[in-house]
Amino acid sequence: MKNIRGYSLIELLFIVIVVAVLAAVAIPRLGVPYIKKAKLRVVARGMLSSLRYARSLAITNDENYRLNVNSSAKEYKIYDSANVQIGNTQTIDPIITINADKDFIFEPLGNASSSSDTTVSLSAEGTQITITVTTATGRVAMQES
């Protein structure tokens, strides 16, 4: 008979259990700041996407659209020119700090209104992300510091 080499099912289960226990101990201790920064990036990308969506709606529908950021309620919403909410209210994780209430208004040509806010800052765990809207073009950009 040939010698058959390999691992038994018991050996494989033992290794999986040891790795799971090590991961259960290590991840909570090492991951808390990383998780908060990851949540910050997710919220910032969502807000960036919503601003770009509001701009595209303004161009497509030939009317003003506004993204309103409410820092006290930790949420943001898109409104049309008749002040009707478009889509769902987007909530912001409580661990994230927003600098102030903001209104980003996009006009039918895609530019931001002169009365529109141009920046919003989000921060968590020592990381700050600034989203900027260029007034003349309506370009939306994100920068992390």
Phi and psi restraints in degrees (value plus and minus 20) as a CYANA .aco file:
   2 LYS   PHI    -101.6   -61.6
   2 LYS   PSI     132.6   172.6
   3 ASN   PHI    -100.8   -60.8
   3 ASN   PSI     100.0   140.0
   4 ILE   PHI    -120.0   -80.0
   4 ILE   PSI     100.9   140.9
   5 ARG   PHI    -124.5   -84.5
   5 ARG   PSI     127.8   167.8
   6 GLY   PHI     144.4   184.4
   6 GLY   PSI    -196.1  -156.1
   7 TYR   PHI    -127.6   -87.6
   7 TYR   PSI     125.3   165.3
   8 SER   PHI    -102.6   -62.6
   8 SER   PSI     145.3   185.3
   9 LEU   PHI     -82.7   -42.7
   9 LEU   PSI     -57.1   -17.1
  10 ILE   PHI     -83.1   -43.1
  10 ILE   PSI     -63.5   -23.5
  11 GLU   PHI     -83.8   -43.8
  11 GLU   PSI     -62.8   -22.8
  12 LEU   PHI     -84.7   -44.7
  12 LEU   PSI     -62.1   -22.1
  13 LEU   PHI     -82.9   -42.9
  13 LEU   PSI     -59.7   -19.7
  14 PHE   PHI     -82.1   -42.1
  14 PHE   PSI     -64.4   -24.4
  15 ILE   PHI     -83.8   -43.8
  15 ILE   PSI     -63.0   -23.0
  16 VAL   PHI     -82.4   -42.4
  16 VAL   PSI     -61.0   -21.0
  17 ILE   PHI     -86.0   -46.0
  17 ILE   PSI     -62.7   -22.7
  18 VAL   PHI     -83.0   -43.0
  18 VAL   PSI     -65.4   -25.4
  19 VAL   PHI     -83.5   -43.5
  19 VAL   PSI     -60.3   -20.3
  20 ALA   PHI     -83.9   -43.9
  20 ALA   PSI     -61.8   -21.8
  21 VAL   PHI     -85.0   -45.0
  21 VAL   PSI     -64.2   -24.2
  22 LEU   PHI     -82.4   -42.4
  22 LEU   PSI     -61.5   -21.5
  23 ALA   PHI     -86.1   -46.1
  23 ALA   PSI     -60.1   -20.1
  24 ALA   PHI     -84.1   -44.1
  24 ALA   PSI     -50.9   -10.9
  25 VAL   PHI    -103.5   -63.5
  25 VAL   PSI     -62.6   -22.6
  26 ALA   PHI     -98.6   -58.6
  26 ALA   PSI     -60.9   -20.9
  27 ILE   PHI     -82.2   -42.2
  27 ILE   PSI     -67.3   -27.3
  28 PRO   PHI     -82.9   -42.9
  28 PRO   PSI     -53.2   -13.2
  29 ARG   PHI     -95.2   -55.2
  29 ARG   PSI     -55.8   -15.8
  30 LEU   PHI    -115.6   -75.6
  30 LEU   PSI     -42.3    -2.3
  31 GLY   PHI    -114.7   -74.7
  31 GLY   PSI     -28.8    11.2
  32 VAL   PHI     -80.5   -40.5
  32 VAL   PSI     -72.1   -32.1
  33 PRO   PHI     -82.7   -42.7
  33 PRO   PSI     -58.3   -18.3
  34 TYR   PHI     -84.2   -44.2
  34 TYR   PSI     -60.5   -20.5
  35 ILE   PHI     -84.8   -44.8
  35 ILE   PSI     -61.2   -21.2
  36 LYS   PHI     -85.2   -45.2
  36 LYS   PSI     -60.8   -20.8
  37 LYS   PHI     -86.5   -46.5
  37 LYS   PSI     -57.5   -17.5
  38 ALA   PHI     -85.6   -45.6
  38 ALA   PSI     -61.0   -21.0
  39 LYS   PHI     -82.9   -42.9
  39 LYS   PSI     -59.5   -19.5
  40 LEU   PHI     -80.3   -40.3
  40 LEU   PSI     -65.6   -25.6
  41 ARG   PHI     -84.0   -44.0
  41 ARG   PSI     -58.5   -18.5
  42 VAL   PHI     -84.6   -44.6
  42 VAL   PSI     -65.5   -25.5
  43 VAL   PHI     -84.7   -44.7
  43 VAL   PSI     -62.6   -22.6
  44 ALA   PHI     -83.9   -43.9
  44 ALA   PSI     -62.2   -22.2
  45 ARG   PHI     -85.7   -45.7
  45 ARG   PSI     -56.4   -16.4
  46 GLY   PHI     -84.6   -44.6
  46 GLY   PSI     -62.3   -22.3
  47 MET   PHI     -88.0   -48.0
  47 MET   PSI     -60.5   -20.5
  48 LEU   PHI     -78.5   -38.5
  48 LEU   PSI     -65.6   -25.6
  49 SER   PHI     -83.3   -43.3
  49 SER   PSI     -61.2   -21.2
  50 SER   PHI     -86.4   -46.4
  50 SER   PSI     -58.1   -18.1
  51 LEU   PHI     -83.5   -43.5
  51 LEU   PSI     -63.3   -23.3
  52 ARG   PHI     -85.5   -45.5
  52 ARG   PSI     -56.1   -16.1
  53 TYR   PHI     -86.0   -46.0
  53 TYR   PSI     -63.6   -23.6
  54 ALA   PHI     -81.1   -41.1
  54 ALA   PSI     -60.2   -20.2
  55 ARG   PHI     -83.4   -43.4
  55 ARG   PSI     -64.7   -24.7
  56 SER   PHI     -86.5   -46.5
  56 SER   PSI     -55.0   -15.0
  57 LEU   PHI     -83.3   -43.3
  57 LEU   PSI     -61.3   -21.3
  58 ALA   PHI     -81.7   -41.7
  58 ALA   PSI     -62.1   -22.1
  59 ILE   PHI     -88.5   -48.5
  59 ILE   PSI     -66.7   -26.7
  60 THR   PHI     -86.0   -46.0
  60 THR   PSI     -63.6   -23.6
  61 ASN   PHI    -116.6   -76.6
  61 ASN   PSI     -19.6    20.4
  62 ASP   PHI      36.4    76.4
  62 ASP   PSI      25.6    65.6
  63 GLU   PHI    -173.6  -133.6
  63 GLU   PSI     145.6   185.6
  64 ASN   PHI     -91.7   -51.7
  64 ASN   PSI     122.7   162.7
  65 TYR   PHI    -150.6  -110.6
  65 TYR   PSI     127.2   167.2
  66 ARG   PHI    -150.8  -110.8
  66 ARG   PSI     114.4   154.4
  67 LEU   PHI    -125.4   -85.4
  67 LEU   PSI      99.9   139.9
  68 ASN   PHI    -124.9   -84.9
  68 ASN   PSI     104.6   144.6
  69 VAL   PHI    -124.2   -84.2
  69 VAL   PSI     101.1   141.1
  70 ASN   PHI    -128.7   -88.7
  70 ASN   PSI      84.7   124.7
  71 SER   PHI     -92.3   -52.3
  71 SER   PSI     -50.8   -10.8
  72 SER   PHI     -93.3   -53.3
  72 SER   PSI     -56.8   -16.8
  73 ALA   PHI    -107.6   -67.6
  73 ALA   PSI     -26.8    13.2
  74 LYS   PHI      34.8    74.8
  74 LYS   PSI      37.2    77.2
  75 GLU   PHI    -174.9  -134.9
  75 GLU   PSI     144.7   184.7
  76 TYR   PHI    -164.4  -124.4
  76 TYR   PSI     130.3   170.3
  77 LYS   PHI    -161.3  -121.3
  77 LYS   PSI     135.8   175.8
  78 ILE   PHI    -127.1   -87.1
  78 ILE   PSI     115.1   155.1
  79 TYR   PHI    -144.8  -104.8
  79 TYR   PSI     129.6   169.6
  80 ASP   PHI    -109.8   -69.8
  80 ASP   PSI    -193.9  -153.9
  81 SER   PHI     -88.2   -48.2
  81 SER   PSI     -41.2    -1.2
  82 ALA   PHI    -109.6   -69.6
  82 ALA   PSI      -9.4    30.6
  83 ASN   PHI      43.6    83.6
  83 ASN   PSI      12.1    52.1
  84 VAL   PHI    -117.4   -77.4
  84 VAL   PSI     110.6   150.6
  85 GLN   PHI     -87.9   -47.9
  85 GLN   PSI     115.9   155.9
  86 ILE   PHI    -127.1   -87.1
  86 ILE   PSI     104.1   144.1
  87 GLY   PHI      54.5    94.5
  87 GLY   PSI    -185.3  -145.3
  88 ASN   PHI    -110.1   -70.1
  88 ASN   PSI     138.4   178.4
  89 THR   PHI     -95.0   -55.0
  89 THR   PSI     109.6   149.6
  90 GLN   PHI    -117.4   -77.4
  90 GLN   PSI     105.6   145.6
  91 THR   PHI    -114.2   -74.2
  91 THR   PSI     133.7   173.7
  92 ILE   PHI    -133.6   -93.6
  92 ILE   PSI     112.4   152.4
  93 ASP   PHI     -75.2   -35.2
  93 ASP   PSI     118.0   158.0
  94 PRO   PHI     -80.3   -40.3
  94 PRO   PSI     -42.9    -2.9
  95 ILE   PHI     -95.4   -55.4
  95 ILE   PSI     -30.3     9.7
  96 ILE   PHI    -115.7   -75.7
  96 ILE   PSI     114.6   154.6
  97 THR   PHI    -121.0   -81.0
  97 THR   PSI     112.9   152.9
  98 ILE   PHI    -131.2   -91.2
  98 ILE   PSI     121.8   161.8
  99 ASN   PHI     -92.4   -52.4
  99 ASN   PSI     -51.7   -11.7
 100 ALA   PHI    -193.5  -153.5
 100 ALA   PSI     151.9   191.9
 101 ASP   PHI     -92.6   -52.6
 101 ASP   PSI     118.2   158.2
 102 LYS   PHI    -157.7  -117.7
 102 LYS   PSI     130.9   170.9
 103 ASP   PHI    -148.5  -108.5
 103 ASP   PSI      96.3   136.3
 104 PHE   PHI    -124.6   -84.6
 104 PHE   PSI      95.0   135.0
 105 ILE   PHI    -131.8   -91.8
 105 ILE   PSI     105.0   145.0
 106 PHE   PHI    -129.3   -89.3
 106 PHE   PSI     115.6   155.6
 107 GLU   PHI    -115.5   -75.5
 107 GLU   PSI     148.3   188.3
 108 PRO   PHI     -77.4   -37.4
 108 PRO   PSI     -44.1    -4.1
 109 LEU   PHI    -105.0   -65.0
 109 LEU   PSI     -20.7    19.3
 110 GLY   PHI      74.9   114.9
 110 GLY   PSI     -30.9     9.1
 111 ASN   PHI     -97.9   -57.9
 111 ASN   PSI     141.2   181.2
 112 ALA   PHI    -106.7   -66.7
 112 ALA   PSI     122.5   162.5
 113 SER   PHI     -82.8   -42.8
 113 SER   PSI     130.2   170.2
 114 SER   PHI     -86.2   -46.2
 114 SER   PSI     -41.7    -1.7
 115 SER   PHI    -109.7   -69.7
 115 SER   PSI     -19.2    20.8
 116 SER   PHI     -99.1   -59.1
 116 SER   PSI     130.0   170.0
 117 ASP   PHI     -91.5   -51.5
 117 ASP   PSI     136.3   176.3
 118 THR   PHI    -138.6   -98.6
 118 THR   PSI     -36.8     3.2
 119 THR   PHI    -158.7  -118.7
 119 THR   PSI     131.3   171.3
 120 VAL   PHI    -160.7  -120.7
 120 VAL   PSI     117.5   157.5
 121 SER   PHI    -135.6   -95.6
 121 SER   PSI     113.8   153.8
 122 LEU   PHI    -138.9   -98.9
 122 LEU   PSI     120.5   160.5
 123 SER   PHI    -165.4  -125.4
 123 SER   PSI     131.9   171.9
 124 ALA   PHI    -185.6  -145.6
 124 ALA   PSI     118.2   158.2
 125 GLU   PHI      33.6    73.6
 125 GLU   PSI      22.0    62.0
 126 GLY   PHI      58.4    98.4
 126 GLY   PSI     -19.1    20.9
 127 THR   PHI    -129.2   -89.2
 127 THR   PSI     115.9   155.9
 128 GLN   PHI    -142.6  -102.6
 128 GLN   PSI     115.4   155.4
 129 ILE   PHI    -140.3  -100.3
 129 ILE   PSI     107.5   147.5
 130 THR   PHI    -131.9   -91.9
 130 THR   PSI     108.0   148.0
 131 ILE   PHI    -126.8   -86.8
 131 ILE   PSI     107.1   147.1
 132 THR   PHI    -141.3  -101.3
 132 THR   PSI     116.9   156.9
 133 VAL   PHI    -132.6   -92.6
 133 VAL   PSI     103.4   143.4
 134 THR   PHI     -98.7   -58.7
 134 THR   PSI     102.6   142.6
 135 THR   PHI     -81.0   -41.0
 135 THR   PSI     -66.3   -26.3
 136 ALA   PHI     -86.3   -46.3
 136 ALA   PSI     -55.0   -15.0
 137 THR   PHI    -132.7   -92.7
 137 THR   PSI     -40.6    -0.6
 138 GLY   PHI      62.2   102.2
 138 GLY   PSI     -12.6    27.4
 139 ARG   PHI     -82.4   -42.4
 139 ARG   PSI     113.6   153.6
 140 VAL   PHI    -132.1   -92.1
 140 VAL   PSI     105.7   145.7
 141 ALA   PHI    -153.9  -113.9
 141 ALA   PSI     136.4   176.4
 142 MET   PHI    -145.7  -105.7
 142 MET   PSI     118.7   158.7
 143 GLN   PHI    -156.9  -116.9
 143 GLN   PSI     112.5   152.5
 144 GLU   PHI    -125.7   -85.7
 144 GLU   PSI     117.0   157.0
